[in-house]
Amino acid sequence: MKIAILGSGNIAETHAQALTESSGYQLRGVYSPSGVNTAKFANKYQITAYASFEELLRDKEIEVVSICTPSGLHASQIQQIAQAGKHVLAEKPLAINLEQAQQALSSCEAQQVFLGVFFQRRLETGVQQLQSLLQSETLGKVFAASCQINWYRSPDYYTMANWRGTLALDGGGVVINQAIHYLDLLIQLFGSVSTVYADVGTYVQAIEGEDFALAQITFKSGVKVNFQATTAAYPGFPSRLEIFASAGTAILENEQLIAVHKLRAAQSTSQVLVTPAFSVDKAQSAKNTPQVSCSQHRQLYQQFKEQISAFSGYTPSYKRELLQPIELVAAIYQSSREKRLIIL
């Protein structure tokens, strides 16, 4: 499957590395709207450096385009790629608002090309262990959870890529850029969202978007989640998801399942089911210069290849899967802006 990358920044390097380690793909070319590092990137991977986006789209050999550009460009680029008859794989988020996301999906549906979005944290071993645990109802019925993403990004993080934290090209701040991964995980674990009440603000970072967010999220399954996210918690701390169920508690830290406590009803004591050691490597996202492994991207590319090969149209469930993360982001922003409960 012949593929080209749109963009040549840090995340494009992760994608290129993943592709070189994946079977069934041929990385053939790159184009960067910014023009930065394109020639160097192309030379490193021995691929074509396109002179324009239009030249990439005209290349009939390219079957798939992977989007690694600023978030605010995603929706329009997806539509152009779809109109060229090529499948689209986009870095998160799909778009910077729900309307743009719906338009992008509609274009792909109209042209009958596949659209996939990179939410690679779903594939972390700890996340999958937790999902299996909840599906088995080993801990009983989940009724509440607490999700905290207390990370730190220095001023340099925003100035070195000046689209970050802007409304036009990032869509906001910590919620849509960093925390959207965890909002996606909450949807994967607990299902569709019922209501959202949120407050976001900018307290430390010199950016247009928010550097702090609080939200109360209620899912249609009945699970209530207290959600907090920031990029202003120096020096940065592990992300943490605590899940409370009728017969126990599970704790996920930096996508590692670090503890599962099951209530022994007869004695009212706790049985510890899992206590793996914390990995320092998994704390990277909390810090100012996170190192992104290509392992989960490689797995996602394999999944997408299978989905593209079998693609025959969009099911309602897959369309919901694509739109729900950005719908939840939009609800958080709307609730904070209008200071009211949002019903989805």
Residue pairs with C-beta under 8 A, 6 or more apart in sequence:
1 24
1 25
1 26
1 63
1 64
1 305
1 308
2 25
2 26
2 28
2 61
2 62
2 63
2 64
3 19
3 25
3 26
3 27
3 28
3 62
3 63
3 64
3 65
3 66
4 27
4 28
4 29
4 30
4 31
4 47
4 48
4 50
4 56
4 59
4 62
4 64
4 65
4 66
5 12
5 15
5 16
5 19
5 27
5 29
5 30
5 31
5 65
5 66
5 68
6 30
6 31
6 32
6 33
6 53
6 56
6 65
6 66
6 67
6 68
6 69
6 77
6 81
7 30
7 32
7 33
7 67
7 68
7 69
8 30
8 32
8 34
8 36
8 37
8 38
8 40
8 41
8 68
9 32
9 34
9 36
9 37
9 68
9 161
10 292
11 68
11 91
11 292
12 30
12 32
12 41
12 68
13 41
14 292
14 293
14 294
14 297
15 66
15 68
15 91
15 294
15 297
16 27
16 30
16 41
16 44
16 45
17 294
18 294
18 297
18 298
18 300
18 301
19 25
19 27
19 66
19 301
20 27
20 45
21 294
21 298
22 298
22 301
22 302
22 305
23 302
24 302
24 305
25 64
25 301
25 305
27 45
27 47
28 47
28 48
28 59
28 61
28 62
29 42
29 47
29 48
29 49
29 50
29 56
29 59
29 62
30 38
30 41
30 42
30 45
30 47
30 48
30 49
30 50
31 38
31 49
31 50
31 51
31 52
31 53
31 55
31 56
32 38
32 41
32 69
33 53
33 69
33 73
38 49
39 49
41 49
42 48
42 49
43 49
48 59
50 56
50 59
53 77
53 80
56 62
56 65
57 80
57 81
57 84
57 86
58 84
62 86
63 86
63 87
64 86
64 87
64 88
64 89
64 308
65 81
65 86
65 87
65 88
65 89
66 89
66 90
67 73
67 74
67 77
67 78
67 81
67 88
67 89
67 90
67 91
68 91
69 77
69 91
70 163
70 169
70 170
71 91
71 93
71 95
71 96
71 169
71 170
71 171
71 176
71 177
72 96
72 163
72 166
72 168
72 169
72 170
72 171
73 169
74 90
74 91
74 93
74 94
74 95
74 96
74 100
74 104
75 94
75 95
75 96
75 100
75 101
75 103
75 104
78 88
78 90
78 94
78 95
78 104
78 107
78 108
78 115
79 103
79 104
79 107
81 88
81 113
82 88
82 104
82 107
82 108
82 110
82 111
82 113
82 115
83 107
83 111
85 111
85 113
86 113
87 113
87 114
87 115
87 308
87 311
88 108
88 113
88 114
88 115
88 116
89 115
89 116
89 117
89 118
89 301
89 304
90 115
90 116
90 117
90 118
91 117
91 118
92 117
92 118
92 119
92 180
92 181
92 184
92 325
93 101
93 117
93 171
93 176
93 180
93 325
93 326
93 329
94 101
94 104
94 105
94 115
94 117
94 322
94 323
94 325
94 326
95 101
95 103
95 104
95 171
95 326
96 169
96 170
96 171
96 172
96 176
97 171
97 326
97 330
98 323
98 326
98 327
98 330
101 322
101 323
101 326
101 327
102 323
104 115
105 115
105 314
105 319
105 322
105 323
108 114
108 115
108 314
109 313
109 314
109 319
112 311
112 313
114 304
114 307
114 308
114 311
115 322
116 300
116 304
116 307
117 322
117 325
118 297
118 300
119 181
119 184
119 325
120 296
120 297
120 299
120 300
121 127
121 181
121 182
121 184
121 185
121 255
121 296
122 128
122 184
122 185
122 188
123 296
123 299
123 300
124 255
124 256
124 296
125 255
125 256
126 252
126 255
126 256
126 257
126 258
127 185
127 188
127 252
127 255
129 257
129 274
130 189
130 243
130 250
130 252
130 257
131 188
131 189
133 139
133 250
133 257
133 260
134 142
134 189
134 243
134 245
134 250
138 247
138 248
138 260
138 262
138 273
139 243
139 245
139 246
139 247
139 248
139 249
139 250
139 260
139 262
140 245
140 246
140 247
140 248
140 263
141 245
141 246
142 190
142 221
142 223
142 243
142 244
142 245
143 222
143 223
143 224
143 244
143 245
143 246
144 223
144 224
144 225
144 226
144 243
144 244
145 186
145 190
145 223
145 224
145 225
145 226
145 241
145 242
145 243
145 244
146 225
146 226
146 240
146 241
146 242
146 244
147 182
147 186
147 225
147 226
147 227
147 228
147 239
147 240
147 241
147 242
148 228
148 229
148 239
148 240
148 241
149 174
149 178
149 179
149 182
149 228
149 229
149 230
149 239
150 228
150 229
150 230
150 233
150 236
150 237
150 239
150 286
151 174
151 178
151 229
151 230
151 231
151 233
151 236
151 237
151 239
151 285
151 286
151 287
152 231
152 232
152 233
152 234
152 235
152 236
152 286
152 287
152 288
153 205
153 231
153 232
153 288
154 288
155 205
155 206
156 288
157 164
157 231
157 288
157 289
158 164
158 165
158 205
158 206
158 207
163 169
163 170
164 170
164 177
164 207
165 173
165 177
165 205
165 207
165 208
165 209
165 211
166 207
166 208
166 209
167 208
167 209
170 176
170 177
170 209
171 177
171 209
171 329
172 200
172 209
172 210
172 329
172 333
173 200
173 202
173 205
173 207
173 208
173 209
173 210
173 211
173 231
174 209
174 210
174 211
174 212
174 213
174 229
174 230
174 231
175 183
175 200
175 210
175 213
175 229
175 329
175 332
175 333
176 209
176 329
177 209
178 229
178 231
178 285
179 213
179 227
179 229
180 325
180 326
180 329
182 227
182 229
182 239
182 241
183 227
183 325
183 328
183 329
184 324
184 325
185 241
186 217
186 219
186 225
186 227
187 193
187 324
187 325
187 328
189 243
190 219
190 221
190 223
190 225
191 219
191 220
191 221
192 219
192 220
192 320
192 324
192 344
193 217
193 218
193 219
193 220
193 324
193 327
193 328
193 331
193 344
194 218
194 219
194 220
194 343
194 344
195 217
195 218
195 341
195 342
195 343
195 344
196 215
196 216
196 217
196 218
196 328
196 331
196 332
196 335
196 341
196 342
196 344
197 215
197 216
197 335
197 340
197 341
197 342
198 213
198 214
198 215
198 216
198 331
198 332
198 333
198 335
198 336
198 342
199 213
199 214
199 215
199 335
199 336
200 210
200 212
200 213
200 214
200 332
200 333
200 336
201 210
201 211
201 212
201 213
201 336
202 208
202 209
202 210
202 211
202 212
203 211
203 212
203 232
204 211
204 212
204 232
205 211
205 231
205 232
211 230
211 231
211 232
212 229
212 230
212 232
213 227
213 228
213 229
213 230
213 332
213 336
214 227
214 228
215 225
215 226
215 227
215 228
215 332
215 335
216 224
216 225
216 226
216 227
217 224
217 225
217 227
217 328
218 224
218 225
219 225
235 287
235 288
236 283
236 286
236 287
236 288
237 286
238 253
238 254
238 278
238 282
238 283
238 286
239 253
239 254
239 255
239 285
239 286
240 251
240 252
240 253
240 254
241 251
241 252
241 253
242 249
242 250
242 251
242 252
243 249
243 250
243 251
243 252
247 262
247 263
247 265
248 260
248 261
248 262
248 263
248 270
249 259
249 260
249 261
250 257
250 259
250 260
250 261
251 257
251 258
251 259
251 260
252 258
253 278
253 282
254 278
254 279
254 282
254 283
254 285
254 286
255 282
256 276
256 278
256 279
256 282
257 274
257 276
258 274
258 275
258 276
258 278
259 272
259 274
259 275
260 272
260 273
260 274
261 270
261 271
261 272
261 273
262 270
262 271
262 273
263 269
263 270
263 271
264 270
264 271
284 290
284 291
327 344
328 344
331 342
331 344
334 342
335 341
335 342
